Amino acid sequence: MKHTRVFSGLCLTLIPFLVAQADDTELNPVTVTGTRAPTDLAQAPLIIDIIDRDDAVLATASRVEDVLSRQPGLHVAGQGRRNGQTLSMRGFGRAGVLVRLDGVRQDISTGHVGNFFLDPGLIQEVQIARGALSSLYGSNAMGGVVSFTSVDADDLLAPGEDSGARLSIGGATANDELRVSITAFGRRDTANGQVDGLFSIGRSESSDIRRAGGDKAEEDATLNSLLLKGGWEPSDEQRVFISWQHYDERATQPANPQQLSTTDALRDRDVESNNVQIGHRWQPSVATEVTSRLTFSQQDIDEPQASRSLDRVGVQSDGYHSMDHGWLSQTVVFGAELEQARQRPDGQANGFPRADIDTQAAYLDTTLTAGSYLAEGGAGQFDLGLGARYDRYDATGQDDADSVHDQVSPRFRLAWRPDDTLMLFSGYAEAFRAPSLSELYANERHFAGFCAGPFFCTPDNYWIPNPNLAPETSTTWESGVVWHQGDWQVRASYFDTRADDFIDTQVDIMAGTTQAVNVQRAQLWGYDARVTWQPSAFPLLTSFVGLSEVSGKDRDSGDPLGSQTPLEASLGSELALYNRAVRVGWQGRFAQSFDKQGDDERLPGYGLHDVHLAWRFTPSIDTSLRLANVGDKVWYRPDGSLGDGRSLFATLNWQW
C-alpha cells in the first residue's frame, strides 16, 4: 500500500508538466534502453554497451554467443548450441536478466532450454543496459536488460537509392557452418505517403561444435529464418508498421543442450519461434513520441513424445515528452502494458505445466534538469530523476490455487555536472522477478528413481506445486562517474544490491519431491568501467578498455551466492585505412582465476585474443572476417562450462 501511494503521488506531481508546451530543441537520436528516451550517452547515468551492425562481432555472428561472449561481466551459459544459451549479468542468472526482441520479452522457461530464438543475421543493434531496471521494464530486469533490434529497409538502403537487394554468404569453422540469406528492401513515395518494406530469408546448416581445447559438443542443426517488415507514413508525424520474425531450428542434440556430451542417445528437437506485431508511432516533434503496438509471440519446442508451447498476446504503449520551463527542463517517459501468456504442454513434457498468467503494468519516470556550470557562476547542473512502475500478475494453474501479486518498483537518481565534461551520479532502484509458471505449478514427474545398491533405492521424484511462491525482490544503490575530455571518455560505476526471497529449487531424494521455494537473502556487489581513446591527431584509430567484477554472498551464512564473475578486462583497438574502406582490429578478454559456481573447485584465469578484418571492396561488395580465440585457449565460464574455441567467422555481402 505504501508503494502504491508513492506511485500515485508521483503521477499527480507530474500532471502539470505533462500538459506543458513541448520544446522543439533537437535531441540526440539514440534511444537508450536504460532511459527509454533519446539520450546523449555522455549524460546517461548507467553503464550501457551498444553493438551495431558495423561491428565485426555482429557482422559475422550466427548465434548469440558469438555476439555477447566478449562483453565484460556478461556470460553466455551453454556449449554453443543456439537453444541452450542463457545469460548471467550483475550476479543474476537467466531469470534476472530481461531479454527483448523488438520490444517483446523473450522469457520461455523450460528445463535447460535457453530463451534466445533469434538469428543474429537479422539484427541491426544490440543494447546491453546494466543495473536494476524494473522501474521501466518490470519483471526479470534485476541485473539488466539486453535489447535486440531487427534490421529494416532504411538500415540497408544505399544513399540516394529507393530499392535494393542483398545476398549474404557466411559461415564458421568451429561448427562447419554455412549460411546464406537474401534480402530485398525498398521505399516509395505515393500520393498517400511513403511506404517501405523489407523481406529476408536465411538458412544455416551446421554440425558438431568445437569448444575450447578441441572438445566437441555434438549437434546436427538446420536453421531457417524469415523477417518481414513494412511501414506506411501518411505524414511526417505518423507511422504505421508491421513485422513478422520467424525462427525454425531443427537439431539433433543431447536432451540437455547445455551439456558438452552425453552417454544417452541424442534426440531430435524442433524449436520454432514467431514474433508478430502491428503498431503506430506518433511523433509530432523531436521532443515527443508515442509508440503503441499489438504483439503476438509464440515459442514451440517439439521433441519425441513431448512438446511445449508458450503463447503471448499483449498490447503496450510507450512514449517520452521533453519540455523547457525556462530555468528548468524536463523529460518524461511513460507507458502501460497488458499481456496474457499461456503455457501448453503435450505428451510427456516435463516441468512445463498447463498454466496462464495475466499481467498489467504502468510506469512513469521523469528527469528534471536545472542549474548552470561552475564557469558560468552557478553551482553546477543537476539532474533529478524520479520514477516508478506498478506491475500486477495473476497466475492460474490447472487444479491449483491462483497466485496474485502486485509490485511497485521505484527508482531515484541524482546527477551533478560541474561542467560539460564531467558527471557524477548516484541512485537507488528496486527490482523484482515474478515466479515462472513452472515454478508455481509444475506437478509431474521430475526424474525416475534409482538404486545405488541392492539395499538402497530411491523413489520416483515429483514436482510439488507452490502457488504461494513470492516474487524475488532487490534494492540497489549505484554510484558512478562519466568523464569525457579531448581524446578520452570514461564511464564507471559501483553497485551494491540486496536481494530477498531468492527462488531456489529444493530436491528431497528420499521423499521423492522437488519444489521451488523462497529461501535466500543475498548481497551482490561489484563495478563496471569503460574507457575509450580516439586520438584527435590520428582519428582513424579507436581503442577501448572495459573492466567488470561481481561478488556475492548469502547474507545469513556468508557463503558465496549468485552468478559471480571474476575480475575481467576487455581491451581492443581498431584502425581504419584507405579512406575507411578497410578496418583491422584486435580484441582481448582477460580474467583472474575464480571459484566455480556452487563448487569448491578453482578454475584458472584466461587471456583470449580475437582479430578481425572488414573490407569494402566496392560500394556494393564487402566482407568481414573474425578469428576468435586465436590461441585456442582452454577457458571456463563461472558455471564451469567450456568457453568457445578457435573459430574463423566470415561473411561476404553483395548488394545491388
N, C-alpha and C positions, 0 to 999 in steps of 0.2 A: 504493500500500500504506500509506503514511504517513497519508493521509486516511482510509482505511478503519479504521485503528487509532484515530484520533481519534474517529470516529463511534461505534465500538464502546465506547470508553471513556466517552463521553458517555451512551450508553444505560445502561451499568452504574451510572454515578454517579446516575442519576435513578430507578432501580428502587425504592429505599426511599421516595422521595417519591410515586411513583405509587400505592403501596398505603396511603398515609396517609388519614386520615379527611377527607372533603370538608368545607369550610367553607360554610355556607349564607348567608354575608353577601351581600346583594344587589349584583349587578354592573350597570354601565351596559349597557343592552341593545344598544348599537351594536356590531355585529360588524364589525371593521375589516379590510379586505383585507390591509393590511400586517402584521397580527398574527395573523389567523385566530381571534381570540377577542374576546369583548365587552370593549371598552376605552373608558375615558374619553379622549376626544380630547385633552384637556389633558395627558395623560400618555403619548401615543403618540409615540415617538421617530422620526418621519418626517414628510414633507410629504404630506398627503393632501387631496384635494378631493372633496366629495360633492355630487352634483346629484340632487335628488329631484323627484318628480312635480309638486310645487307651484311649482317654478322655471319661469318663463316660457320659458326656453330649451328645457327638455324638454317642457313642456306643448304647445308649438306645433311641435315638430320632426317632420320626416318622413324625415330621413336623418342619419347620424352626424355629418356636417359641421355640421349645424345645432346639434347638442348640444355639440360639443367645440371648435369653431373659435375660441372666445374664451378658452380656457384658456391662461394664460401658460406659455411654454416647450413647448407641445404644438402640433403642426401636423398637419393632415389633408391628405395629398397628393391630387392628382387635380383634376378640373374639375367637381365636383359630382355626377357620376354615382355612384349607390349602389355599383355593383360595381367602381369604380375607386378606392376610398378606402382609404388606408393611413396609419398613424401614425408619427410620429417624436417621441422624447422623450429627454431627457438625453443627446443625441448619438447615439442608436441609432435606426435605421430600423425598418421593419415587422418584420424578423426578430428584433429585440432588445426588442420591447415585446409582452408577452403579453396577448392579448385573451381574456376568458372570458365566456360567456353561461350564467347559472345554474350556474356551477361547471364548465362544459365548455369546453375550449380550442377556439378558432376560428383555425386557422392553415394553411388551404389555401394553397399557394404555386404559382402558375402564371402565368408571364408578367407582365403588368401588371394583372391582375385582383386586386382587394383581398380582404379577409377579413372584411368587415362584412356579414353576411347576416342582418339583423335589422330589425324595424320599431320605431322609437322609440315609436310609439303604444302598444306593449305593455310598455314598460319602466317600472318603478317607481323604480329608483335606479341611479345610475352612481357608482362609486368609482374614483378615479384615484390610485393609490399610486405614488409616485416613489422610485426607487432600486433597488439590486441586491437582488432578492427570490428568487433561485433556491433559497435555503435552505428556502423554503416552497413554491415553485411549480415548480421545475425549469427545464427548457429555455425559452429565449426571454425570461425575466424579468430581463434585464440592465439595461434602463433603467427598468423599472417594470411595473405590471400595471393594466389597465383592465378592471373587472368590471361587467357589466350584469346586473341582476336584474329578472326579469319580474314583472308585477303579479299579485296573487292576490285571492281574494274578500275577505279581511279589509281589504285596502287600499282597497276601494271601498264596502264596506257602511257605510251611514249609522248613527250611534249609535242603538241600540235596534231596528234593523231586522235581519231574518234573510234577506232576499232583495231583489233589485233588478235593474234593467236600466239600461243607459246607452247613449245614442246620441251619437256624436261626429261632427261635420262640421267640416272644416277645409281649409286649402289655403295656397298661397304664390304670390305674383305673379311671382317670378323665373323660374319654370318652368311657369306656368299650371297649377299642380297643384290638383286637387280630390280630397279623400279623405273617406271615410266609414267608420265602424266601429260595430258594435253588440255589446254585451257583456251577458251575463246571468250572475248570480252569486248565491250563497246558501249558507246553512249550516243544519243541522238537528240537533237532539239526538234520538238514538234510544236504544233500550234497550241497544245495544252501543257507545255512544259517539257523539261528534259527527262529522258528515261535512260537508264543504264542497266547493264546486266553482265553476269559472269557465269560461265558453265565450265566445270573442271571435273575430269575423271582421272583416276590414277589406279595403278596396280603395282603390287610389290610381291616378290617371291623370295623366300629366304630359307635357310636350313640351320643346322646346329650353330649355337652362338659361342664363339671363343671368348673365354673370360681371361682375366689377368693370369699370366703364367702358363697358359695353354690349356687349362681345363675347359671342358665342353658342357654347355647347357643344351640338352637335347631338345630339338624342336624342328618341325617342318611346317612353315606358315605361308599363307597367302592372304594378302590384304587388298581389298577393293574399296576405294573411297570415292565420294562424289560431293561436290559443292555446287549448289545452285543459288545465286543471289541476284536480286534485282531491286531497282528503286525508281520512283517517279517523283519529280519535284515540280508540282504545279506552279510554284512561286519560289522566290529566294528564301522565304521563311518556312516553307513546308517541305517535308519529305516523307513519303510512304515507302516502306521497304519490306521485303520478304526474303527468307532464306531457308534452305534445307541442307543440312550436313548429314551425310550417310557414311557409316563406317562398318565394314564387314570383314572380320578376320576369321579364317578357318585354320586351326592349328592342331598339330599332333604333339602333345607335350605331357609332362607329369601332371597328376591330379592337383598337386600344389605347384603352381607356376613359379613360385618364389624359391623352390628347391633347385640346387645345382643339378642333381641327378637323382634317380630313384631306382630301386630294385623291382618295383612293381611295373606292370605293363603300362605303356603310355596310353593316353586316351585322346579321343577327338573332341575338340571344343570349338564351338562356333559362337563368336561374340559379335553381336550386331548392335549398333547404336544409331539412333536418329534424333536429330535436333531440328525442330521446325519453329519458326517464329514469323509473325507478321506485326509490323509496328508503324508508329508515326512519330516523327521528330518535328517539333516546332521551335524555331529559333528566330524570334523577331529582331534580335540584335546579338552582337558578340557577347553581351552581358547576360543574356537569358537563354536558357534552353530547357525544354521538357521533352523527354522521350518516354513513350508508352508502348508496351508490347504484350502480345498474347503469345505464350510459348507452350510448346509440347515437346517433351523428350521421352525417349524410350530406350532402355537398355535390356537386351535379351542375351542370356547366357545359356546355350544349349549344350548338353552333354548326354552321353548314352544313359537312357532311363531317367534323366533328370533335366529340368530346365528352370531358369529363374528369370523373372521379368519385373522390371521397375518402370512404371509409367508415371509421368509427372505432367500436370497441366497447371499453368499459372498465368497470372496477369500482374504486371508491375508497371509502375510509373515513377520515373526519377527525373530530377531536374536541379538546376542551380540558377541563382539570380544574384547579380552584383550591383551594388548601389554606392553612391557617393553622397554623404550627408554634410559635405563641407569639410569640417575638421575630422570627420570620421568616415571611413569607408567600410564596406561590409560585403561579404559573400555568404549566401545561404544555400545549402544543399538540402534536398528534401525528397521524400519518396514514400511509397506504400506498395505492399505486395500481398497477394493472395495466392495460395498454392495448395494443391492436393496431390499427394503421392500414394501410389498403390503398389504393394508387393504381391506378386502372384507366382507361387511355386508350382511345379508339376512333377509328377513321378516321385522319385526318391530324393528330391532336393533337400539338402541338409543345412540346418541353421538359417533358413530363409523362410520365416512363417508368412502365412497369408495375413496381411495387415494393411491398414491405411493410416495416413497422418495428414491432417489439415493444419495449415499454418497461415496466420495473419500477422502482418507486421507493418509498422510505420516508423519513420525516422525523420529527425530534424537536426541540423547542425549549422552553426553559424561561426564565422570568423570575423572579428572586429579589429580594424587596424587604425591606430591613432598615433600622434606624436611626430616629431621631426628629429633628424640626425643631430649628433653632438656638434658637428661642424656648422650646423645651421642655428645653433643656440638652444636646441632642445635637449631633452633627457634621453633621446633615442626613440626609435619607432617600436611600438608594442603591438603584438598580435595576441588577442584573447580568443580562444576557441572553446565553444560550449556545444555539446551535442548529446543526444540520447536516442535510443531506438527501443521500441516496445515490440516484443515477439510473444505470440501465444500459439501453442501447438496442442492439438487434440488427437491422440493416437488411439486406435481401436484394433484389437486383435481378436481372432476367432475364439469365442468362448472364454475370453479373459476380460478383466476389468479395463475400463478406459484409463488412459494416462493423460491428464490435462495439467499443463503448467504454463505459466507466463513468466516473462523475464524482461526486465528493463536493463539496458546496457548503456550507462552514461560514459561520457568522455570529457575531460577538461585538459586544456593545454595553454601554455603561455610562452611567447617568444619575444626576445628583445634584440633589436638590431641597432647598435651604436652608429653604424654607417652602412653603406650598401655592399660591403664586403664580408661582414661577419654577422652571424645569427646564433644566439644561444637559446635553447628551448628545453622545456620540461613539461611533462604531462602525466595524467592519471587516466586509466581506462579500465573498465570492467568488460569481461567477455564470458561467453558460455558455449557449451556444446550439448545439444539435446541428445538423449539416448537414441540409438538406432532402433528401428522396428525389430531387428533381430535380437538386440539386447533386451528389449522389453518382452517379446512374445515367443521366442524360439522354444519349442516343446517336443521336438522329435529326437531321435537317437543321434548322439554326438559321435560315438565310436563304439565298436564291438568290444566285449570283454575278452580277456586273455588269461592264459595260465602261465605263471612264471615257474612252475614246478608241479610235481604230482600232487602236492597238498596245498597249493596256493593258487587260487583262481579269483579273478575279479568279475563282477557282473557287467553287463552292457551299461554304457554311460548315456544318460538322457539329459537334455536341456530342461531346466526348470524356469518357467516364465517369471519375470519380476516387473509387473506393471507399476510398482511403486518406486521404481528407479528414479532418482533425482538427476537433473542435469549437472554436468560438470560446470564449475564456475571459477573465475580467476580475477585477480586485481593486479594491475601492472603499473609501476612507475617507470618512466623512461625519460632520460635527460641526454641532451646532445649538443653538438656544435656543427654549424655549416660555415665554411670559410672559402672564399674564392678571391684570389689576388693575382693579377697578371697571368702567368702560365699555369698556376696551381689551383686545384679545387680539392677541398677536404670536407668529408661528411662522416660523422662518427656519433655513436650513442651508446649508452649503458642502460640496461633494463634489469628490473627485479620483479619477478612475477610470483604471487602466492596463489596456488590453485587448491581448490577444495572439491571433495566428492568425486575424486577420480573414479572413473568407471573401470573396474577390473573384472576379470573372469576367474572365478574360483572353481576348481575341479576337485571333487572328492572321489578318488578312485574306488575306495571301499564302499561308499554309499551309492556309487553309480550315478552321480549328479554333476551337472555343470550349470552355473548360474552367474549372471552379471550382477555385481554388487558395487555400492559406493563404499570405498574403503580408505582412501589415502588423502593426506594433506601434503602438498608438495611445495617446494620453493625452487624456482628456476631463475638463474641469473646469468648474465653474460654481456657481451658487447659486439658491435658491428662497426667497421670503419672502412671508408673508401677514400683513396687518394688518386687524383688524375693529374697528369702533367702533359701539356701540349705547348712546347716552346714556341714563342712568337717568332724567334729567329729561324725556326725550322718547322713551319706549320704542318708539314706532311707527316710528322711523327707524333704519335699519341701513345702514352704509357699509363698504366694504372696499377694500383695495389689494393687488394681487398683483404681485410682481416676479420675473423669471427671466432668466438668461443662461447660455448653454452655449458653450464654446470647445473646439476640438480640434485636434490636430496629429499627424503621423507622428513617432514618437519617433526614427526613424533619419534622416529627411531634413529634418524640421522643417516640411514642407508642411502646409497645412490639411487636416483629415481629419474625417470623421464628419458627422452631421446637426446642424451648428451652428445656433444660434439667436441673434439679436441681443438686446441689452438690450430687454426688453419689460415694459411695465407694463399691468396690467388694473385699472381703477377702476370702482366702481359704487356706487349708492345706491338704496334703495327706501323708500318712505313708504306706510304703511298708514293708510287713512282709513275713516270711517263704520263703526266697530266691526270693522275689518279686512275689511269686505266689498269694499273697493276697494284695490288696490295699484298704485302707479305707480312707475316706476323708470327709471334710466339706467345704461348700462354703456359704458365706453370702453376701447379697446385701442390702445396706442401703442408704436412700435418705432423704434429708430435705423436708419440706413442700414446695409447689410450686404453682404458678398460672396456672390454666388450660389454654391451648392454645386458644386464641380468646375469652376469657371469664374472668370475674372478680372473678370467683369462686376460692377459695383457697383450694387446695387438700392436704390432710395430707401426711406427710412423712411416711416412712415404713422401716421395717427391715425384710428381708426374710432369711430363712435358708434352705439349702439343705444338705443332707448327701448321700454318695454313698459307694458302696462296689463292688469291682471287684475281682473275684476269679477264678483262673485257677486250676480246679480240677486235670486234667491230661493234657498232651501235646495236646490232641485233644478235650477236653471239657472245656468250660469256661462260666462264667456268669457275667453279670453286672446288678446291682440294683441301682436305684437312687430314693430317696424320696424327691420330690420338695415341697417347701413351707411347711415345716414340721408343722408349727403352723397354717396353713390355713389363713394367714394374708390377710385381705382385703387391696388391694393396687391398685393404679391407675397409668396409664401411663400419660405423659404430655398432650395427646389429650383427656384425660378424660375417656378412655376405661378401663374396669376392667382388671387387670392382671390375670395370670394363678393361679389356686387354688392348693390345696394339691393334689398330684398325685404320685402314685408309678409306676415307669417305670422299666421294666425288660426285659432282653434279655438273651437267652440261645443259645450258639453256639456249634455245634458238627461238627468237621472237620475230614475227613478221606482221 
